Amino acid sequence: MKRTILTITVAAFFAAVSIAAAAATVTLPKGYEKWEKSKQQIDNDKKSLFYGIHYLYVDKKAMKTYKKGVGTYPEGSQFVVVQYGIRQEGGKPVQGKKSMVVLMKKDKRYKETGGWLFAGFTPQGKPSGIDPVKNCYECHVKEAADRDLVISRFADFR
Ligand code: HEC
């Protein structure tokens, strides 16, 4: 009996490690710039994580559910957000430098984060080494537990 438990624990450990390793080597999906792109989203709240200007990119798989605004996203659905700085010029917000890129991809292996892979990238597209549970999931689950963790709404997309 003891041995069975140990085997299970070891297997779970390696499963967790391989997922963590996968997260570290995650790359941005090729060609996401060609997915449906949102209008410019301006966030003027300096305390917000998205303070600045950002654009959302939504792939074909995710779009149907996104438009409906309810339901579970199909496996493989993807969202990318590209974030830029912001500065005021003559009372008008002007887009600054690219500051970060984030990705959500529906992948049932990522049980800890609600069946989504969460990954953050530098402006150059390198993994930024964030903790997907503390730095991503916890906010998303708080804001959108009833919308399969997707916070933005199609109504604001265009
Ligand atoms: C403090 C809260 C918060 C944290 C932490 C956070 N997000 Fe978000 N995220 C948001 C909000 C709010 C939106 C919606 C933005 C909009 O409406 O344009 C969003 C949108 C997104 C989207 C587009 C899909 C959606 O849910 O609308 C992705 C992809 C995303 N976030 C990834 C991440 C990743 C990866 C991390 C961790 C590096 C992260 N987020 C951390 C609040 C958060």
Residues whose N, C-alpha, C, O or C-beta is under 5 A from the ligand:
A	BS01	HEC	Q41 L49 F79 V80 V81 V102 L103 M104 F118 A119 G120 I130 N135 C136 C139 L149 V150 I151 S152 R153
